[in-house]
Amino acid sequence: MYKAPVEEIAFTLKHVAGMGEALSNGLFGDLGEDLVDAILSEAGRFATEEVAPLAEIGDRQGARLVDGEVRLPDGWRELYRNWIAGGWNGLTAPEAFGGQALPDMLNVAALEMWNSGSMAFALAPTLTMGAIEAVSAHGSAALKDKYLAKMVSGEWTGTMNLTEPHAGSDLGVLKARAERRDDGSYRISGQKIFITWGEHDAADNIIHLVLARLPDAPAGTRGISLFLVPKFLVNDDGSLGPRNDLFCHSLEHKLGIHGSPTCTMIYGDGRFGGEKGAIGWLIGEENKGLACMFTMMNNARLAVGMQGVAISEAATQKALAYARERTQGRAPDSTGAGMSPIVEHPDVARMLLTMKALTQGSRTISYACAHALDMSRRAGDNRHWQERAALLTPIAKSFSTDAGVEVASLGIQVHGGMGFIEETGAARYLRDARIAPIYEGTNGIQAIDLVTRKLPLSGGDQVTGFIAELKAIAKAVGRSNLDGFGETAARLAVAIADLDAATAWLLKALADGRAAEALAGASPYQRLFGLVLTGCYLAKGALAESGDGKGESRIALCRFAAENLLAETAALRDRVVNGAASLAAARILLA
């Protein structure tokens, strides 16, 4: 059974990702370490004692469509009500609407724990939090006053309606329609697919954010508008009115996250109400809905990164517990009688350490991204921190979710044949993890974003400045003179040099108009960056704890990562700079 690693989370937040310094500088107001620890401790208790025990039930039963209504797995409706009663939905929401306006760093740490307990359950608040941010940033005062308080409390949940059967990630070809009405409302019609928690029985109302196109809209993405479309219309006094003209047509039968209802939604076919068309209200300006939706999508991308972290943590815990209990054969250096626990076999130890290193690396990358978001709202140099958050977001999303799949797969391997049997629970983590590299823009799309939009920020100065910070970490390891690090400093320096060279090549390729060549190496570059960050952040954590005369285990994990994971960086660098050859081969072989 999963147990929230509260102490590890708190250490990473404070000593590696930057929260400790921000607290010391008073950037979070009255928030202090005692309150941070209390929030993390209670979130960990809830995730461990209340969410995790219902994860297997949710996986086995799944969400069900019964007589046109979606029913959640047994106990999940009560679990959600208990969750919102704890005030968890509003951690970072505006105080004006009942939120607590706490740092993003605290929220993503809590999201990690909810997702480790049950990724399928945590998807509901993940989407609601994103919807709150979009409405807060772009909604009219009237919409905020009518909807935000109930969304912040969690009494009403939120969704994101982008994808259509023919469109996938190409939002420019959306066909959902919106028609103006004289009272300022709009009538929405069309079909949306893959709508997470699009219908369920846990909340009193569901607030859908829907992308649609007006009759006179320009073609492509320049002609998309965003609308707020509630399941139940809301009266002026805040009470619920009649059912809006929308419904869940069917539930998707998925590889994993079975407890999460993934819906095909139909808007405006006349099933409910008088006049055909689901009633909605514009968010932001007409034909500028994609910019509004990106507020929600950027929030969701970091949240999806936390899903990768969460699955990695839960899968690692399960594999390690099994490896300590399962006996088989005799380890090479065993001195005891009988069979050895498989944790003592070198190859199993290698797999477990790989899992731990990828888990901690992806955790710190994601927390560092949240720290940059917090600093962009609170620190003086907003541009620097906005760019740092923008640079880290695609890496946090892609590296962490790829790690989630890799770690969950290794977890099955540690279990051996028992890992392939559903009853052990190891397989669920891999099934659940597999959607995360696809969610919120596939990891290939994240790589495109990283290379074409984020590397050129400030003429490349943001990424080169970041690499300079990583070089300083490697030098600090070398200056520490701690025997346990071995050749870690030198290996870090080599890996950072690989990242530096690949970055320079990509920036030049973009400047020379060779975008296709640059994109041929975008995904390898994304992994290269994530691995270097993993090595550096593990080193930063080891240095922080070694200052207290401790840190032996952190140094050992950092050294393992430097000697094993960072061995990939040279090959990844070569894959980046050989983009032209890869592209030429692809054009021949895939023609």
C-alpha positions in Angstrom: 0.0 0.0 0.0 1.2 3.5 -0.9 2.5 5.7 1.9 3.0 9.4 1.1 6.7 10.3 1.4 6.0 13.5 3.2 9.5 14.1 4.5 11.1 13.6 1.1 8.6 15.9 -0.5 9.2 18.6 2.2 13.0 18.3 1.8 12.8 18.6 -2.0 10.5 21.6 -1.8 12.6 23.5 0.7 16.2 22.5 0.0 16.3 21.7 -3.7 13.4 23.4 -5.6 13.7 26.8 -3.9 10.8 27.1 -1.4 13.1 27.5 1.7 14.8 30.6 0.3 11.4 32.0 -0.8 10.0 31.5 2.7 13.1 33.1 4.3 12.7 36.2 2.0 9.0 36.6 2.9 7.8 36.1 -0.7 4.9 33.9 0.6 3.6 36.4 3.1 2.8 34.8 6.5 3.3 31.3 5.3 6.0 29.6 7.4 7.6 26.2 7.5 5.4 25.0 10.3 2.2 25.6 8.2 3.9 24.0 5.1 4.7 20.9 7.1 1.2 20.7 8.5 -0.4 21.0 5.1 1.9 18.3 3.6 1.4 16.0 6.6 -2.4 16.2 6.4 -2.3 15.8 2.6 -0.1 12.8 3.0 -2.5 11.3 5.6 -5.5 11.7 3.4 -3.8 10.3 0.3 -2.5 7.3 2.3 -5.5 6.5 4.4 -8.4 7.6 2.2 -7.5 7.8 -1.4 -5.1 4.9 -1.9 -7.4 2.2 -0.3 -10.1 3.0 -3.0 -7.7 2.9 -6.0 -8.0 -0.8 -6.7 -11.8 -0.6 -6.4 -11.8 2.2 -8.9 -9.6 0.2 -11.3 -11.7 -2.9 -11.0 -15.2 -1.4 -11.2 -14.5 1.6 -13.4 -16.9 4.4 -14.0 -20.2 3.1 -15.4 -22.9 4.7 -17.7 -26.3 3.6 -16.3 -29.5 4.8 -17.9 -27.7 7.9 -19.3 -26.1 8.8 -16.0 -22.5 8.2 -15.0 -21.9 6.3 -11.7 -18.5 6.5 -10.0 -16.9 3.4 -8.4 -18.1 2.4 -4.9 -17.0 4.8 -2.3 -15.7 7.4 -4.7 -18.5 9.9 -4.4 -18.0 9.9 -0.6 -14.3 10.2 -1.1 -14.7 13.2 -3.2 -17.0 14.9 -0.7 -14.5 14.2 2.1 -11.7 15.6 -0.1 -13.5 18.9 -0.8 -14.5 19.1 2.9 -10.8 19.4 3.7 -10.5 22.5 1.5 -8.0 20.9 -0.9 -9.6 22.2 -4.0 -8.8 25.8 -3.3 -5.2 25.7 -2.2 -4.0 28.2 -4.9 -7.4 29.7 -5.8 -8.1 33.4 -5.2 -9.0 34.4 -1.7 -11.9 36.6 -3.0 -13.7 33.4 -4.0 -12.9 31.3 -1.0 -9.5 30.0 -2.0 -6.3 30.1 0.1 -3.9 31.7 -2.4 -1.1 29.4 -1.4 2.0 28.8 -3.6 1.8 26.5 -6.6 4.7 24.5 -5.0 2.4 23.4 -2.2 -0.4 22.5 -4.6 1.8 20.4 -6.9 3.2 18.5 -3.9 -0.4 17.7 -2.8 -1.3 16.8 -6.4 1.6 14.3 -6.3 0.1 12.6 -3.3 -3.4 12.5 -4.7 -2.2 11.0 -7.9 0.0 8.4 -6.1 -3.1 7.4 -4.2 -5.2 7.2 -7.3 -4.4 8.9 -10.6 -8.0 8.3 -11.8 -9.4 10.1 -8.8 -7.0 13.0 -8.9 -8.0 13.8 -12.5 -11.2 15.5 -11.3 -9.6 18.2 -9.1 -6.8 18.6 -11.7 -9.2 19.7 -14.4 -11.3 21.8 -11.9 -8.2 23.7 -10.8 -7.3 24.5 -14.4 -10.8 25.7 -15.1 -10.7 27.9 -12.1 -7.5 29.5 -13.3 -8.9 30.1 -16.8 -12.1 31.7 -15.5 -10.2 33.8 -13.0 -7.8 35.1 -15.6 -10.2 35.7 -18.5 -13.8 35.5 -17.3 -16.1 38.5 -16.9 -16.9 39.8 -13.4 -20.4 38.3 -13.8 -19.1 34.8 -14.6 -16.6 35.0 -11.7 -19.3 36.0 -9.3 -21.7 33.3 -10.4 -19.4 30.3 -10.8 -16.0 30.7 -9.1 -16.9 30.2 -5.4 -18.6 26.9 -6.0 -15.8 25.8 -8.3 -13.2 26.8 -5.7 -14.9 24.9 -3.0 -15.1 21.8 -5.3 -18.9 21.7 -5.0 -18.9 22.1 -8.8 -16.2 20.5 -10.9 -14.7 21.8 -14.2 -13.7 20.2 -17.5 -11.7 21.1 -20.6 -13.4 20.4 -24.0 -11.0 20.6 -26.9 -10.7 17.4 -28.8 -13.1 16.2 -31.5 -13.1 12.9 -33.4 -11.5 14.4 -36.6 -9.2 16.9 -34.9 -6.9 15.3 -32.3 -4.3 17.9 -31.4 -5.0 20.1 -34.5 -7.4 22.6 -32.9 -7.5 24.7 -36.0 -10.0 22.2 -37.6 -12.5 22.2 -34.8 -16.2 22.0 -36.0 -18.1 22.7 -32.8 -20.4 25.7 -33.4 -21.4 28.7 -31.4 -24.2 31.1 -32.3 -24.9 34.5 -30.7 -28.1 35.4 -28.9 -29.5 38.9 -28.2 -29.2 38.4 -24.4 -25.4 38.0 -24.6 -25.4 34.2 -24.4 -24.4 31.7 -27.1 -25.8 28.4 -28.3 -23.2 25.7 -28.5 -23.5 22.5 -30.6 -21.2 19.8 -31.5 -19.3 16.7 -30.3 -16.3 16.5 -28.0 -14.3 13.4 -27.1 -11.9 12.3 -24.4 -13.5 14.7 -21.8 -12.1 13.8 -18.4 -14.8 13.6 -15.7 -17.2 15.1 -18.2 -20.1 13.5 -16.4 -20.3 12.0 -12.9 -22.3 11.9 -9.7 -19.9 13.4 -7.2 -20.6 17.1 -7.7 -23.9 19.1 -8.0 -22.9 20.8 -11.2 -20.2 20.4 -13.9 -18.8 23.5 -15.5 -17.6 22.8 -19.0 -15.1 25.0 -20.8 -15.7 24.4 -24.5 -13.9 25.6 -27.6 -16.2 26.4 -30.5 -16.3 28.4 -33.7 -18.6 31.3 -34.5 -20.3 31.5 -37.9 -18.2 34.4 -39.1 -14.9 33.3 -37.4 -11.6 33.3 -39.3 -10.3 29.9 -40.4 -7.8 28.0 -38.3 -6.8 28.6 -34.7 -7.5 32.4 -35.1 -11.2 31.7 -35.2 -11.7 29.7 -32.0 -13.6 31.0 -29.0 -13.9 29.7 -25.5 -17.3 29.3 -23.7 -18.4 28.4 -20.2 -21.2 25.8 -20.5 -22.7 24.5 -17.3 -24.5 21.1 -17.0 -27.2 22.9 -15.0 -28.0 26.5 -15.6 -27.5 28.7 -12.6 -30.1 31.2 -11.4 -29.3 34.7 -10.3 -29.5 33.7 -6.7 -26.9 31.0 -7.2 -29.4 28.1 -7.1 -29.4 25.4 -9.8 -31.9 25.9 -12.6 -32.9 23.6 -15.5 -30.7 21.0 -17.2 -28.6 22.5 -20.1 -28.7 20.9 -23.5 -25.7 18.6 -23.2 -25.1 15.0 -22.2 -22.6 12.2 -22.0 -23.2 10.0 -25.0 -20.7 7.2 -24.0 -17.7 6.4 -21.9 -14.4 5.4 -23.4 -13.1 1.9 -22.6 -9.5 2.6 -21.7 -6.2 0.9 -21.0 -6.1 2.4 -17.5 -7.4 5.1 -15.2 -10.7 3.1 -15.2 -12.3 5.0 -12.3 -12.1 8.3 -14.2 -15.1 8.8 -16.5 -13.7 9.7 -20.0 -16.7 10.9 -21.9 -17.9 11.6 -25.4 -20.0 14.8 -24.9 -22.8 15.9 -27.1 -23.8 19.6 -27.1 -27.0 21.1 -28.5 -28.9 18.2 -30.0 -32.2 19.1 -28.3 -32.3 16.4 -25.7 -32.7 18.9 -22.9 -34.4 22.3 -22.8 -36.6 23.9 -25.4 -34.5 25.5 -28.1 -31.7 23.4 -29.5 -28.2 24.4 -28.3 -26.4 24.3 -25.1 -26.4 27.7 -23.4 -22.9 29.1 -22.9 -21.2 32.4 -22.1 -18.0 33.8 -23.7 -14.8 33.6 -21.8 -12.4 36.4 -22.9 -12.9 37.8 -26.4 -14.5 36.2 -29.5 -12.0 34.4 -31.7 -9.3 34.5 -29.0 -10.3 31.4 -27.1 -7.2 29.5 -27.7 -5.1 32.0 -25.6 -7.6 31.7 -22.8 -7.6 27.9 -23.0 -3.8 27.9 -22.9 -4.0 29.4 -19.4 -5.7 26.2 -18.4 -3.5 23.9 -20.5 -0.3 25.3 -19.1 -1.7 24.6 -15.6 -2.7 21.1 -16.7 0.7 20.3 -18.3 2.5 20.7 -15.0 -0.3 18.8 -13.3 0.2 16.0 -15.8 3.9 16.0 -15.0 3.0 15.4 -11.4 1.1 12.4 -12.5 4.3 11.0 -13.9 6.1 11.7 -10.6 3.2 10.2 -8.6 3.1 7.0 -10.6 6.9 6.7 -10.3 6.8 7.1 -6.5 4.0 4.6 -6.0 5.5 2.0 -8.4 8.9 2.4 -6.7 7.4 1.9 -3.3 5.6 -1.3 -4.4 8.6 -2.8 -6.2 11.0 -2.1 -3.3 8.6 -3.6 -0.8 8.3 -6.7 -3.0 12.0 -7.0 -3.6 12.7 -6.9 0.2 10.2 -9.7 0.9 10.6 -12.0 -2.2 13.3 -14.6 -1.8 14.9 -16.3 -4.8 18.3 -17.9 -5.5 21.4 -16.7 -3.7 23.0 -13.3 -4.2 26.6 -13.4 -5.3 27.9 -12.2 -2.0 25.3 -13.8 0.3 26.7 -15.3 3.5 23.4 -16.4 5.1 21.6 -19.7 4.8 18.8 -20.2 2.3 17.6 -18.0 -0.5 18.3 -14.2 -0.7 15.8 -11.4 -1.0 15.9 -10.4 -4.6 16.8 -6.8 -3.5 20.3 -8.2 -2.9 20.7 -9.4 -6.6 22.7 -6.8 -8.5 20.4 -6.4 -11.5 17.3 -6.0 -9.3 19.3 -3.4 -7.2 20.2 -1.6 -10.5 16.5 -1.4 -11.5 15.4 -0.2 -8.1 18.0 2.6 -8.1 17.1 3.6 -11.6 13.5 3.9 -10.4 14.5 6.0 -7.4 16.7 8.3 -9.4 14.1 8.9 -12.1 11.4 9.5 -9.5 13.4 12.0 -7.5 14.7 13.7 -10.6 11.3 14.2 -12.1 9.9 15.3 -8.8 12.5 18.1 -8.5 12.1 19.2 -12.1 8.4 19.6 -11.6 8.7 21.3 -8.2 11.3 23.7 -9.7 8.8 24.5 -12.4 6.2 25.3 -9.8 8.8 27.5 -8.0 9.4 29.5 -11.1 5.6 30.0 -11.5 5.4 31.2 -7.9 8.4 33.5 -8.3 7.0 35.0 -11.6 4.0 36.2 -9.5 5.9 37.3 -6.4 9.5 38.2 -7.2 10.8 41.3 -8.8 12.3 40.0 -12.0 9.0 38.7 -13.5 10.4 38.3 -17.0 13.2 36.0 -15.9 10.9 33.8 -13.8 8.2 33.7 -16.4 10.7 32.5 -19.0 12.1 30.0 -16.5 8.7 28.6 -15.9 8.0 28.5 -19.7 11.3 26.7 -20.3 10.7 24.1 -17.6 7.0 23.4 -18.3 7.5 21.1 -21.4 10.4 19.3 -19.7 8.5 18.8 -16.5 5.5 17.4 -18.4 7.4 15.2 -20.8 10.4 13.9 -18.8 8.2 13.2 -15.8 5.5 11.3 -17.7 8.1 9.4 -19.7 9.8 8.5 -16.4 6.4 7.4 -15.0 6.0 4.8 -17.9 9.7 3.7 -17.6 9.5 3.3 -13.8 6.2 1.5 -13.8 7.5 -0.9 -16.4 10.6 -1.5 -14.4 8.4 -2.1 -11.4 6.7 -5.0 -13.2 10.1 -6.4 -14.1 11.2 -6.3 -10.5 8.1 -8.4 -9.7 8.9 -10.8 -12.4 6.0 -13.0 -13.5 3.9 -11.8 -10.5 4.1 -8.2 -12.0 2.2 -9.4 -15.0 -0.6 -10.6 -12.7 -3.2 -8.0 -12.0 -3.7 -9.0 -8.4 -0.3 -7.7 -7.4 -1.2 -4.2 -8.4 2.0 -3.5 -10.2 0.4 -3.6 -13.7 -2.2 -0.9 -12.8 0.6 1.7 -12.5 1.8 1.0 -16.0 -1.7 1.0 -17.4 -2.5 4.3 -15.6 0.8 5.9 -16.5 0.6 5.3 -20.2 -1.9 8.1 -20.9 0.2 10.8 -19.3 2.7 11.2 -22.2 -0.3 11.7 -24.4 -2.3 14.1 -22.2 -2.3 17.9 -22.7 -0.2 17.9 -25.9 1.8 14.7 -26.5 5.4 14.6 -25.5 6.4 15.1 -29.1 4.4 18.3 -29.1 6.1 19.4 -25.9 9.4 18.8 -27.6 8.4 21.0 -30.5 7.3 23.7 -28.0 10.6 23.4 -26.1 12.8 23.7 -29.1 11.0 26.2 -31.3 9.4 28.5 -28.7 11.3 28.1 -25.4 14.9 27.9 -26.3 14.8 31.2 -28.2 13.5 33.1 -25.2 15.5 36.3 -24.7 17.6 35.4 -27.7 18.7 32.2 -26.1 19.9 33.9 -22.9 17.4 32.2 -20.7 18.5 28.6 -21.5 22.2 29.5 -21.6 21.8 31.2 -18.2 20.1 28.1 -16.8 22.9 25.9 -18.1 25.4 28.2 -16.4 23.5 27.5 -13.1 23.9 23.8 -13.7 27.6 24.2 -14.3 27.9 25.9 -10.9 26.2 22.9 -9.2 28.8 20.5 -10.8 31.6 22.8 -9.6 30.1 22.8 -6.1 30.2 19.0 -6.1 33.8 19.1 -7.1 34.7 21.6 -4.3 32.9 19.5 -1.7 35.7 16.9 -1.5 33.2 14.3 -0.3 34.6 10.8 -1.0 31.1 9.4 -1.7 30.7 11.4 -4.8 33.6 9.7 -6.6 33.7 11.0 -10.2 30.3 12.6 -10.0 31.5 16.2 -10.6 33.4 15.2 -13.7 30.5 13.2 -15.1 28.1 16.0 -14.4 30.4 18.4 -16.2 30.5 16.1 -19.3 26.8 15.7 -19.3 26.2 19.5 -19.0 28.7 20.0 -21.9 26.6 17.6 -24.0 23.5 19.7 -23.2 25.4 22.9 -24.0 26.6 21.6 -27.3 23.1 20.3 -28.3 21.5 23.6 -27.3 23.9 25.7 -29.3 23.4 23.5 -32.3 19.6 23.8 -32.1 19.7 27.6 -31.6 21.9 27.9 -34.7 19.7 25.6 -36.8 16.7 27.7 -35.9 18.5 30.9 -36.7 19.5 29.4 -40.1 16.0 28.5 -41.0 16.6 24.7 -40.5 13.6 24.1 -38.3 12.9 20.6 -39.7 16.4 19.5 -38.8 16.1 21.0 -35.3 12.8 19.2 -34.7 14.2 15.8 -35.8 16.3 16.0 -32.6 13.7 17.7 -30.4 12.5 14.6 -28.4 16.1 13.4 -27.8 17.0 16.9 -26.7 14.0 16.9 -24.3 15.3 13.7 -22.6 18.9 15.0 -22.6 17.8 18.1 -20.7 15.7 16.1 -18.2 18.6 13.7 -17.5 21.0 16.5 -16.9 18.6 18.2 -14.6 18.1 14.9 -12.8 21.8 14.6 -12.1 22.2 18.2 -11.1 19.2 18.3 -8.8 20.2 15.0 -7.1 23.6 16.6 -6.5 22.0 19.8 -5.1 20.0 17.7 -2.7 23.0 15.7 -1.6 25.0 18.8 -1.0 22.2 20.4 1.0 21.9 17.4 3.3 25.6 16.7 3.6 25.9 20.1 5.2 24.3 18.6 8.3 26.8 15.8 8.4 24.3 13.4 6.7 23.3 12.8 3.1 25.1 9.5 2.6 22.1 7.9 0.8 21.6 11.0 -1.3 25.2 11.1 -2.4 25.0 7.4 -3.3 21.9 7.9 -5.4 23.5 11.0 -7.1 26.6 9.0 -7.9 24.5 6.1 -9.3 22.6 8.5 -11.5 25.8 10.1 -12.7 27.4 6.8 -13.5 24.4 5.2 -15.1 21.7 7.6 -16.3 24.1 10.3 -17.5 25.9 7.8 -19.6 23.1 8.4 -22.2 23.8 12.1 -22.7 26.5 11.7 -25.3 24.3 9.5 -27.5 21.4 11.9 -27.1 23.6 14.9 -28.0 24.6 13.0 -31.2 21.0 12.3 -32.0 20.2 16.0 -31.8 23.1 17.2 -34.0 22.5 14.5 -36.5 19.0 15.7 -37.1 19.6 16.3 -40.8 20.7 12.7 -41.4 17.7 11.4 -39.4 15.3 13.6 -41.4 16.8 12.5 -44.7 16.5 8.8 -43.7 12.9 9.3 -42.6 11.9 10.9 -45.9 13.3 7.9 -47.8 12.1 5.1 -45.5 8.6 6.5 -44.8 7.7 7.8 -48.3 
